[in-house]
Amino acid sequence: MTSPQSDVDVNVLVKIYNQRLASLQNQNVLLEAKVQTLLQDHEEEKEMLLANTMELQNKYELLQSKSSSKLF
């Protein structure tokens, strides 16, 4: 009884293995780049939201101080 591996050329096997490995590595790099892009986008969005929140808070406090000064 012959094993299935004895019918396979080792060079062909290594070539296919290396191609698949390279393909998986490329997919990994692409996914890592996508994750990094999403993280950057998230950080930029968070900074914009914090800046908007601070601006609105300042406007609110200014309006509050104007309205309380009118009462006196």
Steps between C-alpha positions, in 0.01 A plus 500: 500500500646834398447812703344805331815700572722271294311603186575870556805687379648671806603806297143548378371452853742761639418743219125475565554522875709817460238655270223434750711629787584817308133549417403466866774741604376754246147465634631548853686817403190634325284428805755665730497809278120509511501475879758779528295717265186443705687580821633824352156597372351425840763708679446795264124478544539484878721809500248689285215402732698608807581833337132551409397409853743749649382772262137435589585492871673838471203648313264362760703645787519837322123504452449402862726777625323755275156393619601503868657848461168627357320387812711726722 
